[in-house]
Amino acid sequence: MSRLPPLRFLLMGALSCLLAWQPAKAEPDLLEARVRELIAQRLPPSDRQALRIELERPAAALPDCDDPRPFLPQPNQRLPGRLAIGVQCAGDNQPARYLQAFVGIFGEYAIAQRTIEPGEIIEPDMLATRQGPLERLPRNAAIAGNEILGMQATRAIAEGSTFQRSALRAPELIERNALVVLEARGPGFTISRKATALDSGSLNGLVRVRTEAGEVLRGRVIGRNRLQAGP
């Protein structure tokens, strides 16, 4: 009479078969990898590690492509958030296909350290930082300090709130009717003359001035009551 093998040997044999039949690990999706690379190029290095991308595949399957070339139909579109991705297959004359993608970033953003009154110039001690999903911020939020510092508040900004670009403006460095200095520069020389501003203007803005001789010229604002002659 034959004897059955012990139960543990049967289980070990079954487990060996299951391990042998496991499918090979899937290769990373080339299209998703290239979309991630495309978007990462538009972000500062500090945001690339916290980047999350979700591609929404169309109902109709994309044709097979060994060399997908994703691109942004709207290169200046704000990140993070939802955006369109165009895909062209290298060597293929077919029209580009389009996908929707969601881009999420967990990063740092600026908030008001205290209530800021209209007309105040934003200084470093007025800012604090928080961390969170940047895609949840208002679409026109100014996130980085270099977008905010030195700007002037056009309305009250509550303590703890984000900075809206619509609530900020470059401060005026030239006031209408102010006495200003107009500089003309060339190789190895600078000529300055006094003039009266006919317009108000902020940094890099163009302002008309009237010289002591009565000439009306234009200058670009380069500092407080200082302009550089020229267009």
C-alpha angles and dihedrals in degrees: 000000000000121000124225116239116254116275093245091061091051091052093047091051092050092049091051090054093049092051091049092052097049111121118247116263110272117251115245112270106261094208093052091047092053093045089053091050091049093053095041090059089065095052132077113255091252091064098045096078092054094047118132121187127184117187118206107212116213119249089248111065117247114247117258112274128177094193112034116185111200120196139174113250087199105038094183095053112133120254136247110040138057118332143161122255122200119209125200122180112227111249092012120119093199119116117269118268122223133220134184117235133188116213119197127182128185103208150129125286137177126254133178112273089203139359109294118208125219112275096025118132111233112245130182095260089059092064133080129173136231134183126226145108104320092202089069093061120099113279093246097044117137103225108177126064092233088063092054111031113097093016123121123237113238093191138011115294113203122229111268095017128121121251116256115209088223088062093055134069137169109266118247112254094179124051123199112265092015120138107249140177117239114202127200114194133195139157104315099347144077125195119197130192135173121249142163119249114238093187139031119244147173130220113314091004121133116245132183117229136185116222125216087258091058097253117143110220137165127235138179117240111246101162146338105327090343127117136177115224118242140060 
